[in-house]
Amino acid sequence: MKLLLAVVQDKDVNRLTDALSEENFQTTKLSSTGGFLREGNTTLIIGVDDDRVDPALDIIRKNCSHREQMVAPISPMGGNADSYIPKPVKIEVGGATVFVLPVDAFYQF
């Protein structure tokens, strides 16, 4: 058995949980916040049998899209922030970060 921890953007989570549910994957949702953009995201906890890891990863891959987003850089440390005019930059966001962890034991009471 494996434990999947999938960190996805909030924009993708409903579509992803619906697709996982259709294939009988049960999920637990945790609200989380990303460190770089400080935007909301969701961490899904998914327990799967070893032979179902690849199908679960395929569903995650198909439902978590990359997109471009304009962000304003943070003002540089030191110096006068009043004279700093940030120029927005385009970055790629979205997709999913998935950790696959071994499970030694599983109990459901």
Helices and strands as residue ranges (DSSP letters): E 2-9, H 10-22, E 27-33, E 40-48, G 50-52, H 53-63, E 66-71, G 81-83, E 89-94, E 96-102
